Amino acid sequence: MKKLSILLFACVAVALMGCSNAAKQSKTEAPDMHTSEMALDYYGVYEGTLPCADCEGIKTQLTINSDSTFVLVSEYLGKGDTKFEDKGTYFIEDGEILVTQNEKGDQKYYKLQEGSLAQLDAEKKRIEGDLAPLYILTKVN
C-alpha cells in the first residue's frame, strides 16, 4: 500500500511538471506579430521643416493616404516661390519602414513612430548628429 501511494504521488508530480513545462513552452513559442504598421495609425498629414544647404529650410508636408498613395509638397524657404509636389505610391517594409516611391521611381524612407515619421538616409538608417531632430515630420490633426 505504501509503495502504491508513493507511485501515485510520483505520477501526479510528473504530470504537474509536464503541464507546467507545456504552458511555458506555449508562451515562449508564440511569435510576436506586433509591428509598427499594425500598431500605429499612420495615415494622415505630416509636417516639418527639413534642413537645407542653400536656403532657410524645406517646409515639408507629406500626406499618407489609405489607398497606398502619397503626396509630398516641399517649399524651399527664402527662395521665392519655389514649391515642388511629388506623388506616388508607398509600402511598408519590415513592419516599420514606410517607403515612398514617386512616379520616376525614386524612393525615400521613413521610420514609423507614434505621431511622427523620422526620415531615414539612403541606406534606411536613422540620420544622426546635431540636425537629426530636424528630420522628424510630425502628424497634424
Backbone as CSV, one residue per row, in Angstrom:
resi,resn,N_x,N_y,N_z,CA_x,CA_y,CA_z,C_x,C_y,C_z
1,MET,0.820,-1.189,0.000,0.000,0.000,0.000,0.866,1.256,0.000
2,LYS,1.960,1.206,0.795,2.852,2.352,0.871,3.529,2.588,-0.480
3,LYS,3.924,1.504,-1.175,4.555,1.631,-2.486,3.575,2.207,-3.502
4,LEU,2.299,1.836,-3.396,1.274,2.329,-4.307,1.065,3.832,-4.132
5,SER,1.034,4.326,-2.896,0.847,5.769,-2.687,2.091,6.547,-3.115
6,ILE,3.284,5.983,-2.953,4.494,6.667,-3.429,4.471,6.731,-4.948
7,LEU,4.092,5.633,-5.590,3.998,5.594,-7.048,2.953,6.580,-7.554
8,LEU,1.802,6.649,-6.894,0.735,7.579,-7.261,1.210,9.026,-7.096
9,PHE,1.899,9.308,-5.991,2.433,10.649,-5.743,3.446,11.025,-6.828
10,ALA,4.327,10.097,-7.204,5.336,10.353,-8.234,4.670,10.633,-9.581
11,CYS,3.635,9.863,-9.921,2.927,10.078,-11.188,2.254,11.447,-11.233
12,VAL,1.635,11.846,-10.126,0.982,13.155,-10.059,2.018,14.265,-10.190
13,ALA,3.159,14.124,-9.524,4.215,15.141,-9.589,4.748,15.280,-11.011
14,VAL,4.996,14.166,-11.681,5.488,14.206,-13.061,4.447,14.851,-13.970
15,ALA,3.198,14.510,-13.792,2.133,15.084,-14.622,2.041,16.595,-14.431
16,LEU,2.147,17.061,-13.195,2.082,18.500,-12.924,3.278,19.222,-13.534
17,MET,4.469,18.633,-13.444,5.650,19.264,-14.044,5.510,19.323,-15.555
18,GLY,4.947,18.298,-16.151,4.738,18.289,-17.594,3.786,19.382,-18.032
19,CYS,2.728,19.588,-17.276,1.766,20.658,-17.591,2.428,22.013,-17.466
20,SER,3.242,22.187,-16.451,3.930,23.458,-16.236,4.872,23.761,-17.390
21,ASN,5.641,22.762,-17.826,6.566,22.962,-18.935,5.828,23.231,-20.238
22,ALA,4.703,22.547,-20.458,3.925,22.770,-21.677,3.389,24.195,-21.715
23,ALA,2.941,24.700,-20.568,2.434,26.080,-20.515,3.549,27.064,-20.797
24,LYS,4.743,26.816,-20.252,5.877,27.711,-20.508,6.280,27.675,-21.969
25,GLN,6.304,26.487,-22.583,6.694,26.377,-23.974,5.705,27.078,-24.881
26,SER,4.422,26.952,-24.617,3.443,27.593,-25.488,3.544,29.111,-25.389
27,LYS,3.928,29.612,-24.221,4.086,31.058,-24.075,5.310,31.548,-24.830
28,THR,6.403,30.807,-24.797,7.631,31.268,-25.439,7.656,30.979,-26.927
29,GLU,6.881,30.031,-27.406,6.907,29.676,-28.815,5.990,30.551,-29.661
30,ALA,5.062,31.257,-29.062,4.138,32.081,-29.831,4.902,33.265,-30.419
31,PRO,4.878,33.445,-31.733,5.607,34.559,-32.346,4.941,35.888,-32.036
32,ASP,5.756,36.913,-31.922,5.253,38.258,-31.681,4.893,38.877,-33.020
33,MET,3.618,39.019,-33.290,3.156,39.564,-34.560,2.973,41.080,-34.505
34,HIS,3.416,41.718,-33.439,3.263,43.151,-33.268,4.281,43.892,-34.128
35,THR,3.799,44.765,-34.991,4.681,45.603,-35.797,4.201,47.037,-35.709
36,SER,5.066,47.960,-36.077,4.670,49.370,-36.083,3.512,49.597,-37.033
37,GLU,3.528,48.886,-38.151,2.467,49.049,-39.143,1.113,48.721,-38.545
38,MET,1.037,47.658,-37.749,-0.232,47.261,-37.163,-0.595,48.147,-35.976
39,ALA,0.394,48.625,-35.235,0.137,49.352,-34.000,-0.180,50.825,-34.238
40,LEU,0.352,51.391,-35.294,0.215,52.826,-35.496,-0.817,53.142,-36.574
41,ASP,-1.544,54.202,-36.352,-2.440,54.724,-37.365,-1.628,55.759,-38.136
42,TYR,-0.968,55.335,-39.186,-0.010,56.207,-39.862,-0.610,57.007,-41.018
43,TYR,-1.869,56.767,-41.383,-2.487,57.566,-42.448,-2.667,58.988,-41.947
44,GLY,-2.457,59.965,-42.834,-2.677,61.353,-42.459,-1.621,62.278,-43.033
45,VAL,-1.551,63.470,-42.458,-0.661,64.526,-42.934,0.440,64.751,-41.907
46,TYR,1.687,64.813,-42.392,2.865,65.049,-41.553,3.569,66.302,-42.052
47,GLU,4.049,67.116,-41.097,4.719,68.359,-41.468,5.999,68.555,-40.675
48,GLY,6.892,69.317,-41.275,8.136,69.683,-40.615,8.952,70.550,-41.547
49,THR,10.043,71.094,-41.024,10.962,71.875,-41.842,12.316,71.174,-41.827
50,LEU,12.672,70.624,-42.979,13.918,69.885,-43.112,15.089,70.840,-43.348
51,PRO,16.292,70.449,-42.972,17.462,71.287,-43.219,17.704,71.470,-44.717
52,CYS,18.319,72.597,-45.058,18.622,72.923,-46.454,20.008,73.552,-46.511
53,ALA,20.829,73.119,-47.449,22.198,73.621,-47.559,22.252,75.064,-48.066
54,ASP,21.330,75.445,-48.956,21.410,76.780,-49.547,20.117,77.580,-49.414
55,CYS,19.327,77.272,-48.379,18.119,78.056,-48.109,17.835,77.990,-46.606
56,GLU,16.752,78.628,-46.193,16.406,78.693,-44.770,15.821,77.381,-44.237
57,GLY,15.438,76.486,-45.102,14.836,75.221,-44.720,13.851,74.780,-45.778
58,ILE,13.456,73.535,-45.701,12.497,72.995,-46.665,11.229,72.645,-45.899
59,LYS,10.229,73.511,-46.028,8.942,73.251,-45.391,8.317,72.069,-46.121
60,THR,8.043,71.004,-45.370,7.639,69.739,-45.971,6.293,69.293,-45.434
61,GLN,5.444,68.845,-46.351,4.157,68.274,-45.977,3.996,66.956,-46.744
62,LEU,3.889,65.863,-45.981,3.741,64.536,-46.561,2.377,63.982,-46.168
63,THR,1.551,63.684,-47.173,0.227,63.115,-46.932,0.261,61.636,-47.299
64,ILE,-0.070,60.800,-46.316,-0.114,59.349,-46.498,-1.578,58.939,-46.564
65,ASN,-2.005,58.442,-47.714,-3.402,58.053,-47.927,-3.601,56.552,-47.683
66,SER,-4.823,56.165,-47.354,-5.128,54.766,-47.057,-5.112,53.881,-48.305
67,ASP,-5.074,54.480,-49.491,-5.051,53.695,-50.735,-3.628,53.447,-51.245
68,SER,-2.645,53.559,-50.346,-1.225,53.332,-50.656,-0.629,54.378,-51.593
69,THR,-1.193,55.590,-51.590,-0.616,56.694,-52.350,-0.151,57.779,-51.382
70,PHE,0.740,58.642,-51.871,1.214,59.757,-51.062,1.354,60.997,-51.929
71,VAL,1.378,62.149,-51.259,1.675,63.429,-51.898,2.689,64.127,-50.997
72,LEU,3.808,64.540,-51.580,4.856,65.251,-50.846,4.989,66.643,-51.436
73,VAL,4.755,67.666,-50.604,4.894,69.055,-51.027,6.095,69.640,-50.294
74,SER,7.058,70.161,-51.055,8.275,70.743,-50.494,8.390,72.188,-50.939
75,GLU,8.533,73.085,-49.962,8.679,74.518,-50.251,10.027,74.982,-49.715
76,TYR,10.880,75.491,-50.614,12.212,75.955,-50.232,12.100,77.382,-49.718
77,LEU,12.257,77.553,-48.408,12.088,78.853,-47.761,13.236,79.793,-48.109
78,GLY,12.882,81.046,-48.384,13.877,82.045,-48.728,14.311,81.979,-50.178
79,LYS,13.636,81.220,-50.994,13.976,81.070,-52.418,12.833,81.521,-53.319
80,GLY,12.070,82.484,-52.857,10.936,82.940,-53.654,9.812,81.921,-53.612
81,ASP,9.158,81.745,-54.726,8.030,80.812,-54.800,8.503,79.464,-55.339
82,THR,9.387,78.812,-54.578,9.943,77.536,-55.022,9.259,76.406,-54.272
83,LYS,8.239,75.841,-54.917,7.439,74.784,-54.308,7.359,73.618,-55.296
84,PHE,7.560,72.408,-54.769,7.503,71.212,-55.602,6.498,70.224,-55.023
85,GLU,5.831,69.495,-55.923,4.897,68.459,-55.484,5.315,67.132,-56.102
86,ASP,5.376,66.130,-55.280,5.771,64.787,-55.695,4.640,63.837,-55.330
87,LYS,4.297,62.922,-56.226,3.226,61.953,-55.970,3.737,60.558,-56.285
88,GLY,3.086,59.577,-55.689,3.446,58.201,-55.984,2.757,57.238,-55.048
89,THR,3.381,56.104,-54.866,2.830,55.070,-54.001,3.811,54.786,-52.870
90,TYR,3.327,54.058,-51.885,4.194,53.673,-50.777,3.867,52.254,-50.339
91,PHE,4.792,51.688,-49.595,4.562,50.389,-48.968,5.325,50.370,-47.651
92,ILE,4.983,49.402,-46.823,5.634,49.256,-45.517,6.600,48.080,-45.607
93,GLU,7.828,48.318,-45.216,8.872,47.292,-45.256,9.254,46.913,-43.833
94,ASP,9.392,45.637,-43.575,9.783,45.123,-42.255,8.853,45.600,-41.139
95,GLY,7.632,45.979,-41.480,6.653,46.365,-40.484,6.890,47.708,-39.826
96,GLU,7.960,48.433,-40.215,8.248,49.695,-39.540,8.876,50.767,-40.415
97,ILE,9.166,50.472,-41.656,9.749,51.480,-42.544,8.758,51.771,-43.661
98,LEU,8.346,53.023,-43.760,7.460,53.473,-44.823,8.355,53.873,-45.993
99,VAL,8.148,53.258,-47.143,8.947,53.526,-48.334,8.053,54.224,-49.349
100,THR,8.383,55.473,-49.683,7.635,56.180,-50.720,8.388,56.030,-52.028
101,GLN,7.633,55.893,-53.112,8.239,55.788,-54.441,7.473,56.709,-55.369
102,ASN,8.163,57.740,-55.878,7.476,58.694,-56.741,7.303,58.124,-58.144
103,GLU,6.684,58.908,-59.005,6.369,58.455,-60.358,7.618,58.168,-61.182
104,LYS,8.765,58.735,-60.811,10.032,58.474,-61.507,10.726,57.219,-60.975
105,GLY,10.237,56.684,-59.859,10.850,55.501,-59.264,11.789,55.807,-58.114
106,ASP,11.986,57.103,-57.791,12.854,57.480,-56.669,12.184,57.121,-55.356
107,GLN,12.969,56.603,-54.421,12.426,56.198,-53.128,12.995,57.036,-51.988
108,LYS,12.148,57.242,-50.974,12.551,57.851,-49.701,12.065,56.925,-48.600
109,TYR,12.763,56.963,-47.458,12.478,56.046,-46.369,12.161,56.812,-45.092
110,TYR,11.155,56.327,-44.362,10.732,56.945,-43.109,10.487,55.849,-42.076
111,LYS,10.923,56.097,-40.864,10.667,55.179,-39.753,9.319,55.555,-39.163
112,LEU,8.395,54.568,-39.073,7.092,54.808,-38.456,7.278,54.962,-36.956
113,GLN,6.740,56.031,-36.419,6.784,56.297,-34.985,5.401,56.750,-34.541
114,GLU,5.174,56.753,-33.263,3.890,57.210,-32.731,3.765,58.716,-32.961
115,GLY,2.871,59.126,-33.858,2.609,60.539,-34.108,3.635,61.245,-34.973
116,SER,4.577,60.500,-35.563,5.582,61.153,-36.401,6.249,60.141,-37.332
117,LEU,6.989,60.686,-38.284,7.821,59.898,-39.187,9.235,60.463,-39.107
118,ALA,10.217,59.598,-38.970,11.616,60.033,-38.967,12.196,59.682,-40.330
119,GLN,12.642,60.708,-41.062,13.232,60.443,-42.374,14.542,59.693,-42.179
120,LEU,14.757,58.668,-43.004,15.971,57.863,-42.940,16.873,58.198,-44.129
121,ASP,18.142,57.777,-44.038,19.052,58.026,-45.154,18.855,56.971,-46.245
122,ALA,19.666,57.019,-47.282,19.518,56.131,-48.432,19.740,54.660,-48.075
123,GLU,20.450,54.386,-46.981,20.679,53.016,-46.527,19.639,52.588,-45.483
124,LYS,18.586,53.376,-45.337,17.483,53.115,-44.394,17.950,53.165,-42.942
125,LYS,18.933,54.008,-42.688,19.437,54.186,-41.332,19.012,55.556,-40.817
126,ARG,18.876,55.640,-39.525,18.479,56.889,-38.885,19.547,57.961,-39.099
127,ILE,19.115,59.170,-39.385,20.034,60.296,-39.552,20.496,60.723,-38.167
128,GLU,21.809,60.884,-38.012,22.381,61.217,-36.712,23.052,62.587,-36.749
129,GLY,23.413,63.070,-35.574,24.111,64.338,-35.460,23.204,65.432,-34.935
130,ASP,23.728,66.648,-34.945,23.005,67.797,-34.404,21.703,68.088,-35.143
131,LEU,21.662,67.779,-36.433,20.473,68.096,-37.231,19.428,66.971,-37.220
132,ALA,19.720,65.864,-36.569,18.804,64.707,-36.563,17.371,65.071,-36.169
133,PRO,17.153,65.888,-35.135,15.761,66.220,-34.762,14.993,66.957,-35.858
134,LEU,15.710,67.583,-36.789,15.039,68.320,-37.861,14.504,67.402,-38.964
135,TYR,14.848,66.137,-38.915,14.381,65.182,-39.915,13.132,64.416,-39.455
136,ILE,12.433,64.968,-38.496,11.194,64.378,-37.978,10.012,65.167,-38.541
137,LEU,9.078,64.443,-39.146,7.820,65.045,-39.600,6.740,64.647,-38.602
138,THR,6.026,65.634,-38.095,5.018,65.399,-37.053,3.629,65.345,-37.661
139,LYS,2.837,64.392,-37.181,1.470,64.232,-37.682,0.606,65.405,-37.250
140,VAL,-0.176,65.913,-38.206,-1.079,67.032,-37.967,-2.474,66.481,-37.763
141,ASN,-3.192,66.994,-36.762,-4.562,66.519,-36.506,-5.560,67.142,-37.442
